[in-house]
Amino acid sequence: MWRWLLLLLPACSPAIPIGNELAATADSDPSPAVAPPPGAPPAAAPTTLPTTALATTASTSSLVATTTPSSVASSGPPAVEGPCPDDMVDVGVACIDRYEAPNVPGEKPLLMQSALDGDAWCRARGKRLCREVEWVRACMGKRGYNFPYGAKWKKGVCNDDKTWRPPRWAALRSHPSDAARRETERLDQSEPSGARTGCVSPDGVFDLTGNVAEWVVRTEDNETNYDHVVKGCYWARCFRPPHTPSCDYVNFAHQGVEASYEMGFRCCRDLEREGQQGGE
């Protein structure tokens, strides 16, 4: 049902400002998200690309993560009793982290993350980056709601309606640097995970829409040849055209090697079966 998406014409550049950032295009020169590092591998093209999707925004958190996945300490996979570890939720198709990374209630989510950062961070903990179909199932629930909490958008339930702050793209492009860190901190309007107690799915997964946008592995035909897309919008909605941050909203304009101030992620894991190891 996440295929019920409208087409937003993709930008000509490999990465474009998204969400409310597009509202400033008439008065300023909005630069794209931070450019991929030199030598980054190109994204593989899908075999078919017939469906439509909306370009949304990505999120990142107030914990501006300048660490690379290789430098992030791993505590190893958590103990598993049942289909999912204690810090994850069984959503039928996979285990998914209850909160955005670092998956700790009361802590702000990681910011300025690429999809590759997220996948490495998750794998260091015996998990992996969520697949698009898993993320959508966690967001829509069994009833197929377009928002984690119900069928219609409600102002104030999730952290998704704050005033957009125009980014200083030159500073963000210098990531990782002190200038990029300071600019990300200035732009950050994320909130501690779980702070919006109503922003939770029936399964118990928090902040799937709003707060920070989340990288996922693309599994749907989203009019892109990139391997990853961004879900969930962020703290300043995903306007232009004026769409609310719904479960089916997708930003397909960025390569997985890119990072931007509002981009984060959460981890998933295969459901545990008897005699089977999870994680892949």
C-alpha positions as CSV (number, residue, x, y, z in Angstrom):
1,M,0.0,0.0,0.0
2,W,3.0,2.2,0.1
3,R,2.9,2.0,-3.6
4,W,0.0,4.6,-3.4
5,L,2.4,7.4,-4.0
6,L,2.4,10.5,-6.1
7,L,5.1,11.4,-8.5
8,L,7.4,14.2,-7.6
9,L,9.7,15.1,-10.5
10,P,13.2,14.1,-9.6
11,A,15.8,16.9,-9.5
12,C,18.5,17.1,-12.1
13,S,21.3,17.2,-9.6
14,P,22.3,14.0,-7.7
15,A,21.1,15.5,-4.4
16,I,18.6,18.3,-3.8
17,P,17.3,20.2,-0.8
18,I,14.1,18.5,0.3
19,G,11.1,19.2,2.3
20,N,10.6,22.8,3.5
21,E,14.0,23.6,2.1
22,L,12.5,23.9,-1.4
23,A,10.5,26.9,-0.2
24,A,13.6,29.0,-0.2
25,T,14.5,28.3,-3.8
26,A,13.0,31.6,-5.0
27,D,15.3,33.7,-2.8
28,S,18.4,31.6,-2.3
29,D,20.6,29.0,-3.9
30,P,19.8,25.8,-1.9
31,S,22.7,23.5,-2.2
32,P,22.4,19.8,-2.2
33,A,23.1,17.5,0.6
34,V,26.8,16.9,1.5
35,A,28.5,15.4,-1.5
36,P,29.6,11.8,-1.6
37,P,33.2,11.2,-0.6
38,P,35.8,10.7,-3.4
39,G,35.9,7.2,-4.8
40,A,32.5,6.2,-3.5
41,P,31.0,3.3,-5.5
42,P,28.1,4.2,-7.8
43,A,24.7,2.9,-6.8
44,A,23.4,-0.1,-8.7
45,A,20.4,0.5,-11.0
46,P,17.2,-1.4,-10.4
47,T,15.8,-3.7,-13.1
48,T,12.4,-1.9,-13.3
49,L,11.3,1.5,-12.2
50,P,7.6,1.8,-13.0
51,T,6.0,3.2,-9.9
52,T,5.7,6.7,-8.5
53,A,6.8,8.2,-5.2
54,L,7.1,11.5,-3.4
55,A,10.4,13.2,-2.6
56,T,10.5,13.8,1.1
57,T,13.0,15.0,3.6
58,A,15.6,13.2,5.7
59,S,16.4,13.7,9.3
60,T,19.4,13.7,11.6
61,S,19.7,14.2,15.3
62,S,21.1,16.5,17.8
63,L,23.9,14.1,18.5
64,V,25.9,15.2,15.5
65,A,27.8,12.1,14.8
66,T,31.1,12.9,13.3
67,T,32.4,9.4,14.0
68,T,32.7,6.9,11.2
69,P,31.1,3.4,11.7
70,S,34.6,1.9,12.1
71,S,35.2,4.1,15.1
72,V,31.9,3.4,16.7
73,A,32.3,1.0,19.6
74,S,30.1,-2.1,19.4
75,S,28.5,-3.8,22.3
76,G,27.7,-6.8,20.2
77,P,24.2,-8.1,19.6
78,P,21.8,-8.1,22.5
79,A,20.5,-11.2,24.1
80,V,17.5,-12.8,22.3
81,E,14.6,-14.5,24.0
82,G,11.9,-14.9,21.4
83,P,11.8,-13.6,17.9
84,C,13.5,-10.3,18.7
85,P,16.0,-8.8,21.1
86,D,14.7,-6.8,24.0
87,D,15.5,-3.5,22.4
88,M,13.6,-4.3,19.2
89,V,10.0,-4.9,18.2
90,D,8.5,-7.8,16.2
91,V,6.5,-6.2,13.3
92,G,5.8,-9.4,11.5
93,V,8.3,-9.2,8.8
94,A,11.4,-8.3,10.8
95,C,12.6,-7.0,14.2
96,I,13.0,-3.2,14.2
97,D,14.6,-0.9,16.8
98,R,12.1,0.7,19.0
99,Y,13.8,4.1,18.6
100,E,16.0,5.9,16.1
101,A,19.7,5.2,16.5
102,P,21.3,5.1,19.0
103,N,18.0,3.3,20.0
104,V,18.1,4.7,23.6
105,P,14.9,6.3,25.1
106,G,15.5,9.9,26.2
107,E,18.6,10.3,24.0
108,K,18.5,12.4,20.8
109,P,19.0,10.5,17.5
110,L,22.2,10.5,15.5
111,L,22.5,13.3,12.9
112,M,24.5,13.8,9.7
113,Q,24.5,10.1,8.8
114,S,24.8,8.4,5.4
115,A,23.1,5.0,4.7
116,L,26.6,3.4,4.6
117,D,27.3,4.9,8.1
118,G,24.0,3.5,9.3
119,D,24.5,0.0,7.9
120,A,28.0,-0.3,9.4
121,W,26.7,1.0,12.8
122,C,23.9,-1.5,12.8
123,R,26.1,-4.5,11.7
124,A,28.6,-3.7,14.5
125,R,25.6,-4.5,16.8
126,G,24.5,-7.7,15.1
127,K,21.8,-5.9,13.1
128,R,21.5,-4.2,9.7
129,L,19.9,-1.2,8.1
130,C,16.2,-1.6,7.7
131,R,14.7,-2.5,4.3
132,E,12.1,-0.2,2.9
133,V,9.3,-2.8,3.1
134,E,10.1,-3.5,6.7
135,W,10.1,0.2,7.7
136,V,6.7,0.8,6.0
137,R,5.2,-2.3,7.7
138,A,6.4,-1.0,11.1
139,C,5.0,2.5,10.3
140,M,1.6,1.4,8.9
141,G,1.0,-1.5,11.2
142,K,-1.4,-4.4,10.4
143,R,-4.3,-2.0,9.6
144,G,-2.3,-0.1,7.0
145,Y,-2.7,3.3,8.6
146,N,-0.9,6.2,6.8
147,F,0.5,7.5,10.1
148,P,2.0,5.4,13.0
149,Y,-0.8,6.6,15.3
150,G,-3.8,6.4,12.9
151,A,-5.4,7.2,9.6
152,K,-5.1,11.0,9.7
153,W,-2.3,13.4,10.4
154,K,-2.6,15.2,13.8
155,K,-0.6,18.3,14.6
156,G,1.7,18.0,17.6
157,V,1.6,14.2,17.9
158,C,5.0,13.7,16.3
159,N,7.9,16.1,16.0
160,D,7.1,17.0,12.4
161,D,5.8,20.6,12.3
162,K,8.6,22.9,13.3
163,T,9.7,26.0,11.4
164,W,12.3,25.3,8.7
165,R,15.7,26.9,9.2
166,P,17.6,27.7,6.0
167,P,20.8,25.7,6.0
168,R,24.3,27.2,5.2
169,W,25.2,24.6,2.6
170,A,28.8,25.6,2.3
171,A,29.4,24.7,5.9
172,L,27.5,21.4,5.6
173,R,29.5,20.4,2.5
174,S,32.7,20.5,4.6
175,H,31.5,17.5,6.7
176,P,33.3,16.2,8.7
177,S,34.5,19.5,10.1
178,D,33.9,21.8,13.0
179,A,32.0,24.1,10.7
180,A,29.7,21.3,9.6
181,R,29.2,20.2,13.2
182,R,28.3,23.7,14.3
183,E,25.9,24.2,11.5
184,T,24.2,20.9,12.1
185,E,23.8,21.8,15.8
186,R,22.3,25.2,14.7
187,L,19.8,23.5,12.4
188,D,18.9,20.7,14.7
189,Q,15.4,20.6,16.1
190,S,15.2,16.9,16.9
191,E,13.9,15.7,20.3
192,P,14.9,12.9,22.6
193,S,13.6,9.5,21.4
194,G,10.2,8.7,22.8
195,A,9.6,12.3,24.0
196,R,6.4,12.4,22.0
197,T,4.6,9.6,23.7
198,G,1.7,9.6,21.2
199,C,4.1,9.2,18.2
200,V,4.2,5.5,18.4
201,S,2.9,2.6,16.3
202,P,0.5,0.0,17.6
203,D,3.5,-2.4,17.8
204,G,5.4,0.1,20.0
205,V,7.8,1.7,17.6
206,F,8.5,5.4,18.2
207,D,9.2,8.4,16.0
208,L,8.8,6.7,12.6
209,T,7.5,10.0,11.2
210,G,9.1,13.3,12.1
211,N,12.1,13.9,14.3
212,V,14.8,12.7,12.0
213,A,14.4,11.2,8.5
214,E,15.6,7.6,8.2
215,W,17.8,5.8,5.7
216,V,16.5,2.5,4.4
217,V,17.6,0.0,1.8
218,R,15.3,0.5,-1.2
219,T,13.0,-2.4,-2.0
220,E,10.3,-0.6,-4.0
221,D,10.3,0.9,-7.5
222,N,10.7,4.6,-6.5
223,E,11.8,6.2,-9.8
224,T,15.4,6.0,-8.8
225,N,18.5,3.9,-9.5
226,Y,19.9,4.4,-6.0
227,D,20.2,1.6,-3.6
228,H,18.8,3.6,-0.6
229,V,16.0,6.0,0.0
230,V,15.0,8.2,3.0
231,K,11.7,7.7,4.9
232,G,9.8,9.5,7.6
233,C,10.4,13.1,6.8
234,Y,11.8,15.1,9.7
235,W,11.1,17.8,12.3
236,A,10.1,20.4,9.7
237,R,7.6,18.3,7.7
238,C,8.2,17.5,4.0
239,F,6.4,20.3,2.2
240,R,6.5,21.6,-1.4
241,P,4.1,20.4,-2.5
242,P,2.4,20.5,1.0
243,H,2.4,16.9,2.0
244,T,2.2,15.7,5.6
245,P,4.9,13.3,6.9
246,S,3.2,10.0,6.2
247,C,4.4,6.4,6.2
248,D,4.3,6.2,2.4
249,Y,6.3,9.4,1.8
250,V,9.8,8.7,0.3
251,N,12.8,10.8,-0.6
252,F,14.6,9.0,-3.5
253,A,16.9,11.9,-4.5
254,H,20.0,10.9,-2.5
255,Q,22.7,8.3,-2.8
256,G,23.5,6.2,0.2
257,V,27.0,7.7,0.5
258,E,25.5,11.2,1.2
259,A,24.8,12.7,4.6
260,S,22.8,15.8,5.5
261,Y,22.0,17.5,8.7
262,E,18.5,15.9,9.1
263,M,19.4,12.3,8.2
264,G,19.5,9.4,10.6
265,F,18.5,5.8,10.6
266,R,17.3,2.9,12.8
267,C,18.3,-0.8,12.7
268,C,16.5,-4.0,11.8
269,R,17.2,-7.7,12.1
270,D,15.7,-10.9,10.8
271,L,13.2,-12.6,13.1
272,E,14.7,-15.4,15.1
273,R,13.6,-18.8,14.1
274,E,14.5,-21.9,16.1
275,G,18.0,-23.1,15.2
276,Q,18.6,-19.9,13.1
277,Q,20.8,-16.9,13.7
278,G,19.3,-13.4,13.1
279,G,21.0,-10.3,11.7
280,E,21.3,-10.9,8.0
